[in-house]
């Protein structure tokens, strides 16, 4: 996948646990874990907005476009 979720990096920078973020964002720990581990197929803007508010960051701090290898 060309979009990489760097949620774990921002959580570490803010010293926030998965449990704490899940509670602040009002999302299940299972769904947050899916997002954090790059297993999500989509993310709602409302969820992204809540994550950015909780972590005091921009969407670009969490989402990154990585060009895929053309041979792969």
PyMOL Python script that loads the backbone (N, CA, C, O; Angstrom):
from pymol import cmd

cmd.read_pdbstr("""\
ATOM      1  N   UNK A   1       0.840  -1.186   0.000  1.00  0.00           N
ATOM      2  CA  UNK A   1       0.000   0.000   0.000  1.00  0.00           C
ATOM      3  C   UNK A   1       0.882   1.246   0.000  1.00  0.00           C
ATOM      4  O   UNK A   1       1.925   1.273   0.655  1.00  0.00           O
ATOM      5  N   UNK A   2       0.475   2.252  -0.716  1.00  0.00           N
ATOM      6  CA  UNK A   2       1.278   3.461  -0.861  1.00  0.00           C
ATOM      7  C   UNK A   2       1.092   4.458   0.282  1.00  0.00           C
ATOM      8  O   UNK A   2       1.937   5.330   0.483  1.00  0.00           O
ATOM      9  N   UNK A   3       0.002   4.337   1.028  1.00  0.00           N
ATOM     10  CA  UNK A   3      -0.216   5.228   2.171  1.00  0.00           C
ATOM     11  C   UNK A   3       0.218   4.504   3.440  1.00  0.00           C
ATOM     12  O   UNK A   3      -0.254   3.406   3.737  1.00  0.00           O
ATOM     13  N   UNK A   4       1.119   5.131   4.178  1.00  0.00           N
ATOM     14  CA  UNK A   4       1.635   4.559   5.418  1.00  0.00           C
ATOM     15  C   UNK A   4       1.104   5.384   6.581  1.00  0.00           C
ATOM     16  O   UNK A   4       1.121   6.615   6.542  1.00  0.00           O
ATOM     17  N   UNK A   5       0.634   4.697   7.612  1.00  0.00           N
ATOM     18  CA  UNK A   5       0.117   5.361   8.802  1.00  0.00           C
ATOM     19  C   UNK A   5       1.219   5.384   9.859  1.00  0.00           C
ATOM     20  O   UNK A   5       1.675   4.337  10.319  1.00  0.00           O
ATOM     21  N   UNK A   6       1.636   6.578  10.232  1.00  0.00           N
ATOM     22  CA  UNK A   6       2.700   6.749  11.232  1.00  0.00           C
ATOM     23  C   UNK A   6       2.113   7.137  12.589  1.00  0.00           C
ATOM     24  O   UNK A   6       2.676   7.961  13.309  1.00  0.00           O
ATOM     25  N   UNK A   7       0.997   6.542  12.918  1.00  0.00           N
ATOM     26  CA  UNK A   7       0.314   6.871  14.161  1.00  0.00           C
ATOM     27  C   UNK A   7       1.165   6.523  15.377  1.00  0.00           C
ATOM     28  O   UNK A   7       1.190   7.271  16.354  1.00  0.00           O
ATOM     29  N   UNK A   8       1.855   5.404  15.319  1.00  0.00           N
ATOM     30  CA  UNK A   8       2.701   4.989  16.443  1.00  0.00           C
ATOM     31  C   UNK A   8       3.811   6.000  16.716  1.00  0.00           C
ATOM     32  O   UNK A   8       4.194   6.203  17.869  1.00  0.00           O
ATOM     33  N   UNK A   9       4.328   6.632  15.669  1.00  0.00           N
ATOM     34  CA  UNK A   9       5.387   7.640  15.825  1.00  0.00           C
ATOM     35  C   UNK A   9       4.844   8.852  16.575  1.00  0.00           C
ATOM     36  O   UNK A   9       5.472   9.342  17.513  1.00  0.00           O
ATOM     37  N   UNK A  10       3.667   9.333  16.155  1.00  0.00           N
ATOM     38  CA  UNK A  10       3.079  10.502  16.819  1.00  0.00           C
ATOM     39  C   UNK A  10       2.673  10.174  18.250  1.00  0.00           C
ATOM     40  O   UNK A  10       2.815  11.009  19.143  1.00  0.00           O
ATOM     41  N   UNK A  11       2.174   8.976  18.470  1.00  0.00           N
ATOM     42  CA  UNK A  11       1.800   8.577  19.826  1.00  0.00           C
ATOM     43  C   UNK A  11       3.034   8.544  20.729  1.00  0.00           C
ATOM     44  O   UNK A  11       2.966   8.952  21.888  1.00  0.00           O
ATOM     45  N   UNK A  12       4.140   8.068  20.212  1.00  0.00           N
ATOM     46  CA  UNK A  12       5.384   8.027  20.992  1.00  0.00           C
ATOM     47  C   UNK A  12       5.874   9.443  21.284  1.00  0.00           C
ATOM     48  O   UNK A  12       6.311   9.732  22.398  1.00  0.00           O
ATOM     49  N   UNK A  13       5.803  10.329  20.285  1.00  0.00           N
ATOM     50  CA  UNK A  13       6.226  11.718  20.482  1.00  0.00           C
ATOM     51  C   UNK A  13       5.392  12.411  21.548  1.00  0.00           C
ATOM     52  O   UNK A  13       5.903  13.244  22.297  1.00  0.00           O
ATOM     53  N   UNK A  14       4.108  12.068  21.620  1.00  0.00           N
ATOM     54  CA  UNK A  14       3.196  12.690  22.592  1.00  0.00           C
ATOM     55  C   UNK A  14       3.101  11.873  23.886  1.00  0.00           C
ATOM     56  O   UNK A  14       2.370  12.231  24.810  1.00  0.00           O
ATOM     57  N   UNK A  15       3.861  10.760  23.932  1.00  0.00           N
ATOM     58  CA  UNK A  15       3.848   9.877  25.107  1.00  0.00           C
ATOM     59  C   UNK A  15       2.423   9.471  25.477  1.00  0.00           C
ATOM     60  O   UNK A  15       2.005   9.574  26.630  1.00  0.00           O
ATOM     61  N   UNK A  16       1.683   9.003  24.453  1.00  0.00           N
ATOM     62  CA  UNK A  16       0.297   8.609  24.649  1.00  0.00           C
ATOM     63  C   UNK A  16       0.125   7.131  24.307  1.00  0.00           C
ATOM     64  O   UNK A  16       0.612   6.668  23.276  1.00  0.00           O
ATOM     65  N   UNK A  17      -0.551   6.411  25.152  1.00  0.00           N
ATOM     66  CA  UNK A  17      -0.788   4.985  24.936  1.00  0.00           C
ATOM     67  C   UNK A  17      -1.978   4.782  24.002  1.00  0.00           C
ATOM     68  O   UNK A  17      -2.755   5.704  23.755  1.00  0.00           O
ATOM     69  N   UNK A  18      -2.105   3.567  23.493  1.00  0.00           N
ATOM     70  CA  UNK A  18      -3.240   3.219  22.633  1.00  0.00           C
ATOM     71  C   UNK A  18      -4.538   3.384  23.418  1.00  0.00           C
ATOM     72  O   UNK A  18      -5.525   3.903  22.896  1.00  0.00           O
ATOM     73  N   UNK A  19      -4.530   2.947  24.654  1.00  0.00           N
ATOM     74  CA  UNK A  19      -5.724   3.052  25.500  1.00  0.00           C
ATOM     75  C   UNK A  19      -6.142   4.505  25.687  1.00  0.00           C
ATOM     76  O   UNK A  19      -7.319   4.841  25.551  1.00  0.00           O
ATOM     77  N   UNK A  20      -5.175   5.368  26.001  1.00  0.00           N
ATOM     78  CA  UNK A  20      -5.465   6.778  26.225  1.00  0.00           C
ATOM     79  C   UNK A  20      -6.010   7.435  24.957  1.00  0.00           C
ATOM     80  O   UNK A  20      -6.988   8.181  25.008  1.00  0.00           O
ATOM     81  N   UNK A  21      -5.370   7.153  23.819  1.00  0.00           N
ATOM     82  CA  UNK A  21      -5.827   7.745  22.561  1.00  0.00           C
ATOM     83  C   UNK A  21      -7.207   7.220  22.190  1.00  0.00           C
ATOM     84  O   UNK A  21      -8.061   7.989  21.748  1.00  0.00           O
ATOM     85  N   UNK A  22      -7.434   5.943  22.359  1.00  0.00           N
ATOM     86  CA  UNK A  22      -8.740   5.351  22.045  1.00  0.00           C
ATOM     87  C   UNK A  22      -9.839   6.025  22.857  1.00  0.00           C
ATOM     88  O   UNK A  22     -10.921   6.299  22.338  1.00  0.00           O
ATOM     89  N   UNK A  23      -9.563   6.288  24.122  1.00  0.00           N
ATOM     90  CA  UNK A  23     -10.548   6.957  24.981  1.00  0.00           C
ATOM     91  C   UNK A  23     -10.789   8.400  24.546  1.00  0.00           C
ATOM     92  O   UNK A  23     -11.931   8.861  24.536  1.00  0.00           O
ATOM     93  N   UNK A  24      -9.724   9.116  24.188  1.00  0.00           N
ATOM     94  CA  UNK A  24      -9.863  10.517  23.771  1.00  0.00           C
ATOM     95  C   UNK A  24     -10.598  10.647  22.445  1.00  0.00           C
ATOM     96  O   UNK A  24     -11.357  11.594  22.238  1.00  0.00           O
ATOM     97  N   UNK A  25     -10.368   9.688  21.546  1.00  0.00           N
ATOM     98  CA  UNK A  25     -10.936   9.741  20.199  1.00  0.00           C
ATOM     99  C   UNK A  25     -12.310   9.073  20.156  1.00  0.00           C
ATOM    100  O   UNK A  25     -13.069   9.258  19.204  1.00  0.00           O
ATOM    101  N   UNK A  26     -12.621   8.296  21.191  1.00  0.00           N
ATOM    102  CA  UNK A  26     -13.865   7.525  21.243  1.00  0.00           C
ATOM    103  C   UNK A  26     -13.926   6.517  20.100  1.00  0.00           C
ATOM    104  O   UNK A  26     -14.878   6.483  19.320  1.00  0.00           O
ATOM    105  N   UNK A  27     -12.882   5.702  20.029  1.00  0.00           N
ATOM    106  CA  UNK A  27     -12.764   4.634  19.045  1.00  0.00           C
ATOM    107  C   UNK A  27     -12.334   3.383  19.815  1.00  0.00           C
ATOM    108  O   UNK A  27     -11.654   3.485  20.836  1.00  0.00           O
ATOM    109  N   UNK A  28     -12.725   2.222  19.334  1.00  0.00           N
ATOM    110  CA  UNK A  28     -12.330   1.007  20.042  1.00  0.00           C
ATOM    111  C   UNK A  28     -10.829   0.793  19.899  1.00  0.00           C
ATOM    112  O   UNK A  28     -10.217   1.218  18.919  1.00  0.00           O
ATOM    113  N   UNK A  29     -10.254   0.136  20.883  1.00  0.00           N
ATOM    114  CA  UNK A  29      -8.820  -0.159  20.812  1.00  0.00           C
ATOM    115  C   UNK A  29      -8.522  -1.063  19.613  1.00  0.00           C
ATOM    116  O   UNK A  29      -7.461  -0.955  18.998  1.00  0.00           O
ATOM    117  N   UNK A  30      -9.454  -1.946  19.286  1.00  0.00           N
ATOM    118  CA  UNK A  30      -9.267  -2.841  18.132  1.00  0.00           C
ATOM    119  C   UNK A  30      -9.179  -2.041  16.840  1.00  0.00           C
ATOM    120  O   UNK A  30      -8.295  -2.286  16.018  1.00  0.00           O
ATOM    121  N   UNK A  31     -10.086  -1.086  16.652  1.00  0.00           N
ATOM    122  CA  UNK A  31     -10.060  -0.273  15.434  1.00  0.00           C
ATOM    123  C   UNK A  31      -8.843   0.642  15.392  1.00  0.00           C
ATOM    124  O   UNK A  31      -8.265   0.855  14.326  1.00  0.00           O
ATOM    125  N   UNK A  32      -8.456   1.177  16.527  1.00  0.00           N
ATOM    126  CA  UNK A  32      -7.260   2.015  16.580  1.00  0.00           C
ATOM    127  C   UNK A  32      -6.024   1.189  16.256  1.00  0.00           C
ATOM    128  O   UNK A  32      -5.119   1.664  15.570  1.00  0.00           O
ATOM    129  N   UNK A  33      -5.984  -0.029  16.740  1.00  0.00           N
ATOM    130  CA  UNK A  33      -4.867  -0.934  16.464  1.00  0.00           C
ATOM    131  C   UNK A  33      -4.787  -1.269  14.980  1.00  0.00           C
ATOM    132  O   UNK A  33      -3.693  -1.334  14.419  1.00  0.00           O
ATOM    133  N   UNK A  34      -5.921  -1.480  14.346  1.00  0.00           N
ATOM    134  CA  UNK A  34      -5.963  -1.746  12.904  1.00  0.00           C
ATOM    135  C   UNK A  34      -5.374  -0.561  12.141  1.00  0.00           C
ATOM    136  O   UNK A  34      -4.593  -0.741  11.207  1.00  0.00           O
ATOM    137  N   UNK A  35      -5.750   0.633  12.541  1.00  0.00           N
ATOM    138  CA  UNK A  35      -5.228   1.848  11.897  1.00  0.00           C
ATOM    139  C   UNK A  35      -3.732   1.985  12.155  1.00  0.00           C
ATOM    140  O   UNK A  35      -2.963   2.259  11.234  1.00  0.00           O
ATOM    141  N   UNK A  36      -3.323   1.796  13.402  1.00  0.00           N
ATOM    142  CA  UNK A  36      -1.924   1.958  13.795  1.00  0.00           C
ATOM    143  C   UNK A  36      -1.005   0.969  13.082  1.00  0.00           C
ATOM    144  O   UNK A  36       0.147   1.286  12.789  1.00  0.00           O
ATOM    145  N   UNK A  37      -1.516  -0.228  12.804  1.00  0.00           N
ATOM    146  CA  UNK A  37      -0.704  -1.277  12.187  1.00  0.00           C
ATOM    147  C   UNK A  37      -0.832  -1.339  10.670  1.00  0.00           C
ATOM    148  O   UNK A  37      -0.487  -2.349  10.057  1.00  0.00           O
ATOM    149  N   UNK A  38      -1.326  -0.263  10.064  1.00  0.00           N
ATOM    150  CA  UNK A  38      -1.449  -0.163   8.601  1.00  0.00           C
ATOM    151  C   UNK A  38      -2.338  -1.238   7.992  1.00  0.00           C
ATOM    152  O   UNK A  38      -2.102  -1.666   6.862  1.00  0.00           O
ATOM    153  N   UNK A  39      -3.343  -1.674   8.716  1.00  0.00           N
ATOM    154  CA  UNK A  39      -4.268  -2.699   8.215  1.00  0.00           C
ATOM    155  C   UNK A  39      -5.587  -2.095   7.744  1.00  0.00           C
ATOM    156  O   UNK A  39      -6.410  -2.791   7.150  1.00  0.00           O
ATOM    157  N   UNK A  40      -5.795  -0.805   8.005  1.00  0.00           N
ATOM    158  CA  UNK A  40      -7.056  -0.141   7.650  1.00  0.00           C
ATOM    159  C   UNK A  40      -7.123   0.111   6.148  1.00  0.00           C
ATOM    160  O   UNK A  40      -6.122   0.440   5.512  1.00  0.00           O
ATOM    161  N   UNK A  41      -8.308  -0.050   5.602  1.00  0.00           N
ATOM    162  CA  UNK A  41      -8.541   0.236   4.183  1.00  0.00           C
ATOM    163  C   UNK A  41      -9.015   1.670   3.981  1.00  0.00           C
ATOM    164  O   UNK A  41      -8.917   2.218   2.883  1.00  0.00           O
ATOM    165  N   UNK A  42      -9.531   2.273   5.052  1.00  0.00           N
ATOM    166  CA  UNK A  42     -10.053   3.641   4.974  1.00  0.00           C
ATOM    167  C   UNK A  42     -10.058   4.238   6.370  1.00  0.00           C
ATOM    168  O   UNK A  42      -9.977   3.524   7.369  1.00  0.00           O
ATOM    169  N   UNK A  43     -10.154   5.563   6.421  1.00  0.00           N
ATOM    170  CA  UNK A  43     -10.312   6.264   7.696  1.00  0.00           C
ATOM    171  C   UNK A  43     -11.266   7.428   7.461  1.00  0.00           C
ATOM    172  O   UNK A  43     -11.134   8.165   6.484  1.00  0.00           O
ATOM    173  N   UNK A  44     -12.212   7.580   8.350  1.00  0.00           N
ATOM    174  CA  UNK A  44     -13.170   8.686   8.236  1.00  0.00           C
ATOM    175  C   UNK A  44     -12.476   9.988   8.604  1.00  0.00           C
ATOM    176  O   UNK A  44     -11.593  10.019   9.461  1.00  0.00           O
ATOM    177  N   UNK A  45     -12.889  11.056   7.944  1.00  0.00           N
ATOM    178  CA  UNK A  45     -12.334  12.369   8.263  1.00  0.00           C
ATOM    179  C   UNK A  45     -12.644  12.749   9.704  1.00  0.00           C
ATOM    180  O   UNK A  45     -11.832  13.406  10.356  1.00  0.00           O
ATOM    181  N   UNK A  46     -13.801  12.347  10.209  1.00  0.00           N
ATOM    182  CA  UNK A  46     -14.137  12.676  11.595  1.00  0.00           C
ATOM    183  C   UNK A  46     -13.180  11.977  12.560  1.00  0.00           C
ATOM    184  O   UNK A  46     -12.806  12.545  13.586  1.00  0.00           O
ATOM    185  N   UNK A  47     -12.785  10.750  12.235  1.00  0.00           N
ATOM    186  CA  UNK A  47     -11.821  10.016  13.064  1.00  0.00           C
ATOM    187  C   UNK A  47     -10.450  10.667  12.968  1.00  0.00           C
ATOM    188  O   UNK A  47      -9.778  10.861  13.982  1.00  0.00           O
ATOM    189  N   UNK A  48     -10.033  11.003  11.755  1.00  0.00           N
ATOM    190  CA  UNK A  48      -8.747  11.663  11.551  1.00  0.00           C
ATOM    191  C   UNK A  48      -8.714  13.005  12.281  1.00  0.00           C
ATOM    192  O   UNK A  48      -7.705  13.358  12.893  1.00  0.00           O
ATOM    193  N   UNK A  49      -9.806  13.744  12.217  1.00  0.00           N
ATOM    194  CA  UNK A  49      -9.915  15.022  12.916  1.00  0.00           C
ATOM    195  C   UNK A  49      -9.750  14.828  14.425  1.00  0.00           C
ATOM    196  O   UNK A  49      -9.018  15.576  15.073  1.00  0.00           O
ATOM    197  N   UNK A  50     -10.424  13.833  14.975  1.00  0.00           N
ATOM    198  CA  UNK A  50     -10.347  13.574  16.419  1.00  0.00           C
ATOM    199  C   UNK A  50      -8.939  13.140  16.832  1.00  0.00           C
ATOM    200  O   UNK A  50      -8.456  13.533  17.894  1.00  0.00           O
ATOM    201  N   UNK A  51      -8.283  12.336  16.002  1.00  0.00           N
ATOM    202  CA  UNK A  51      -6.913  11.900  16.295  1.00  0.00           C
ATOM    203  C   UNK A  51      -5.967  13.097  16.278  1.00  0.00           C
ATOM    204  O   UNK A  51      -5.116  13.238  17.156  1.00  0.00           O
ATOM    205  N   UNK A  52      -6.121  13.958  15.273  1.00  0.00           N
ATOM    206  CA  UNK A  52      -5.263  15.144  15.179  1.00  0.00           C
ATOM    207  C   UNK A  52      -5.474  16.080  16.363  1.00  0.00           C
ATOM    208  O   UNK A  52      -4.515  16.669  16.864  1.00  0.00           O
ATOM    209  N   UNK A  53      -6.713  16.224  16.814  1.00  0.00           N
ATOM    210  CA  UNK A  53      -6.987  17.054  17.984  1.00  0.00           C
ATOM    211  C   UNK A  53      -6.344  16.454  19.226  1.00  0.00           C
ATOM    212  O   UNK A  53      -5.719  17.168  20.010  1.00  0.00           O
ATOM    213  N   UNK A  54      -6.495  15.141  19.408  1.00  0.00           N
ATOM    214  CA  UNK A  54      -5.962  14.464  20.593  1.00  0.00           C
ATOM    215  C   UNK A  54      -4.437  14.501  20.632  1.00  0.00           C
ATOM    216  O   UNK A  54      -3.842  14.637  21.700  1.00  0.00           O
ATOM    217  N   UNK A  55      -3.805  14.379  19.458  1.00  0.00           N
ATOM    218  CA  UNK A  55      -2.340  14.353  19.393  1.00  0.00           C
ATOM    219  C   UNK A  55      -1.738  15.718  19.082  1.00  0.00           C
ATOM    220  O   UNK A  55      -0.517  15.860  19.030  1.00  0.00           O
ATOM    221  N   UNK A  56      -2.593  16.730  18.874  1.00  0.00           N
ATOM    222  CA  UNK A  56      -2.140  18.076  18.527  1.00  0.00           C
ATOM    223  C   UNK A  56      -1.167  18.028  17.346  1.00  0.00           C
ATOM    224  O   UNK A  56      -0.020  18.463  17.444  1.00  0.00           O
ATOM    225  N   UNK A  57      -1.662  17.486  16.225  1.00  0.00           N
ATOM    226  CA  UNK A  57      -0.816  17.347  15.043  1.00  0.00           C
ATOM    227  C   UNK A  57      -1.635  17.574  13.775  1.00  0.00           C
ATOM    228  O   UNK A  57      -2.842  17.809  13.839  1.00  0.00           O
ATOM    229  N   UNK A  58      -0.980  17.504  12.644  1.00  0.00           N
ATOM    230  CA  UNK A  58      -1.614  17.636  11.341  1.00  0.00           C
ATOM    231  C   UNK A  58      -1.802  16.251  10.719  1.00  0.00           C
ATOM    232  O   UNK A  58      -1.075  15.322  11.071  1.00  0.00           O
ATOM    233  N   UNK A  59      -2.768  16.093   9.795  1.00  0.00           N
ATOM    234  CA  UNK A  59      -2.946  14.802   9.136  1.00  0.00           C
ATOM    235  C   UNK A  59      -1.661  14.286   8.480  1.00  0.00           C
ATOM    236  O   UNK A  59      -1.412  13.081   8.454  1.00  0.00           O
ATOM    237  N   UNK A  60      -0.858  15.199   7.958  1.00  0.00           N
ATOM    238  CA  UNK A  60       0.402  14.807   7.330  1.00  0.00           C
ATOM    239  C   UNK A  60       1.433  14.256   8.301  1.00  0.00           C
ATOM    240  O   UNK A  60       2.400  13.614   7.890  1.00  0.00           O
ATOM    241  N   UNK A  61       1.228  14.506   9.590  1.00  0.00           N
ATOM    242  CA  UNK A  61       2.111  13.918  10.601  1.00  0.00           C
ATOM    243  C   UNK A  61       1.791  12.445  10.807  1.00  0.00           C
ATOM    244  O   UNK A  61       2.622  11.680  11.297  1.00  0.00           O
ATOM    245  N   UNK A  62       0.588  12.060  10.432  1.00  0.00           N
ATOM    246  CA  UNK A  62       0.132  10.684  10.637  1.00  0.00           C
ATOM    247  C   UNK A  62       0.149   9.881   9.344  1.00  0.00           C
ATOM    248  O   UNK A  62       0.534   8.712   9.343  1.00  0.00           O
ATOM    249  N   UNK A  63      -0.265  10.499   8.251  1.00  0.00           N
ATOM    250  CA  UNK A  63      -0.361   9.810   6.963  1.00  0.00           C
ATOM    251  C   UNK A  63       0.791  10.221   6.050  1.00  0.00           C
ATOM    252  O   UNK A  63       1.126  11.400   5.936  1.00  0.00           O
ATOM    253  N   UNK A  64       1.380   9.235   5.412  1.00  0.00           N
ATOM    254  CA  UNK A  64       2.519   9.489   4.524  1.00  0.00           C
ATOM    255  C   UNK A  64       2.343   8.699   3.236  1.00  0.00           C
ATOM    256  O   UNK A  64       1.985   7.522   3.267  1.00  0.00           O
ATOM    257  N   UNK A  65       2.594   9.346   2.108  1.00  0.00           N
ATOM    258  CA  UNK A  65       2.572   8.659   0.824  1.00  0.00           C
ATOM    259  C   UNK A  65       3.959   8.149   0.498  1.00  0.00           C
ATOM    260  O   UNK A  65       4.917   8.922   0.460  1.00  0.00           O
ATOM    261  N   UNK A  66       4.074   6.860   0.264  1.00  0.00           N
ATOM    262  CA  UNK A  66       5.357   6.245  -0.079  1.00  0.00           C
ATOM    263  C   UNK A  66       5.183   5.612  -1.453  1.00  0.00           C
ATOM    264  O   UNK A  66       4.333   4.743  -1.649  1.00  0.00           O
ATOM    265  N   UNK A  67       5.998   6.059  -2.396  1.00  0.00           N
ATOM    266  CA  UNK A  67       5.909   5.533  -3.751  1.00  0.00           C
ATOM    267  C   UNK A  67       6.239   4.038  -3.753  1.00  0.00           C
ATOM    268  O   UNK A  67       7.265   3.611  -3.224  1.00  0.00           O
ATOM    269  N   UNK A  68       5.348   3.260  -4.358  1.00  0.00           N
ATOM    270  CA  UNK A  68       5.550   1.819  -4.411  1.00  0.00           C
ATOM    271  C   UNK A  68       6.595   1.466  -5.449  1.00  0.00           C
ATOM    272  O   UNK A  68       6.756   2.149  -6.460  1.00  0.00           O
ATOM    273  N   UNK A  69       7.299   0.387  -5.174  1.00  0.00           N
ATOM    274  CA  UNK A  69       8.288  -0.112  -6.115  1.00  0.00           C
ATOM    275  C   UNK A  69       7.577  -0.584  -7.376  1.00  0.00           C
ATOM    276  O   UNK A  69       6.665  -1.408  -7.303  1.00  0.00           O
ATOM    277  N   UNK A  70       7.983  -0.074  -8.519  1.00  0.00           N
ATOM    278  CA  UNK A  70       7.303  -0.421  -9.780  1.00  0.00           C
ATOM    279  C   UNK A  70       7.494  -1.883 -10.153  1.00  0.00           C
ATOM    280  O   UNK A  70       6.718  -2.413 -10.949  1.00  0.00           O
ATOM    281  N   UNK A  71       8.498  -2.548  -9.604  1.00  0.00           N
ATOM    282  CA  UNK A  71       8.731  -3.962  -9.903  1.00  0.00           C
ATOM    283  C   UNK A  71       7.923  -4.871  -9.002  1.00  0.00           C
ATOM    284  O   UNK A  71       7.771  -6.055  -9.300  1.00  0.00           O
ATOM    285  N   UNK A  72       7.384  -4.326  -7.873  1.00  0.00           N
ATOM    286  CA  UNK A  72       6.686  -5.149  -6.902  1.00  0.00           C
ATOM    287  C   UNK A  72       5.258  -5.119  -7.128  1.00  0.00           C
ATOM    288  O   UNK A  72       4.504  -5.761  -6.397  1.00  0.00           O
TER     289      UNK A  72
END
""", "prot")
cmd.dss("prot")
cmd.show_as("cartoon", "prot")
cmd.util.cbc("prot")
cmd.orient("prot")
